[in-house]
Amino acid sequence: MLPLLFLFLSCGNEKVKAPAPFGPVPSQSQLAWHEMEMNAFIHFTTNTFTGLEWGTGAEPPSIFSPSALDADQWIRVLKEAGFKGAILTCKHHDGFCLWPSRFTEHSVKHAPYKNGEGDVVREVSDACKKHGLKFGVYLSPWDRHHAAYGTPAYVQYYRDQLREIFSSYGPVFEMWFDGANGGTGYYGGANEKRTIRGSTYYE
């Protein structure tokens, strides 16, 4: 029994060389993303006041009227909980923008929140900088409010909004898209069914 125990102990002291990488090796940016471990997703928009998972696009901006929105408190609590990044839903499928976009009137600039002077994207972005969290955005490609959805004109509109977000609220560490698109919707009052081919529409 003693010789076996000695062999076991002596093997434990040997330095083992790390194996050579096999197959795809993650890049430095991929490793950095994994090391963040926890990111929060914040969805606070017209849906908060209607109780709908997906808005129709017909909701008036007046419905967005939070009385005690405190983005600094959101981000401070996330920081205390160990999150390293926060991703804000800046525009969901209903098309309402949480920033005063130059490209649409369907935004906080026509909401009661801060008498039309509010900018939730700015507030969250600034709070992330203050508390040391990375700031990310979700901007829905599908827009049930926009009358041009499904045409080339909407693609330009969406690209303009992406540039607006990235140039005004950065740095942005992550951008979220999703595959929800088309279907029966408001579409500027048409209330018709529209579909797009996601693999080619935004080219």
Buried (B, 14 or more C-beta within 10 A) or exposed (E): EEEEEEEEEEEEEEEEEEEEEEEEEEEEEEEEBEEBEEBBEBEBBBBEBBEBEBBBBBBEBEBBEBEEBEBBEBBBEBBEEEBBBBBBBBBBBBBBBBBBBEBBEBBBBBBBBBEEEBBBBBBBBBBBEEBEBBBBBBBBBBBBBBBBBBBEEBBEBBEBBBEBBBEBBEEBBBEBEEEEBBEEBBBBEEEEEBEBEBEEBBE
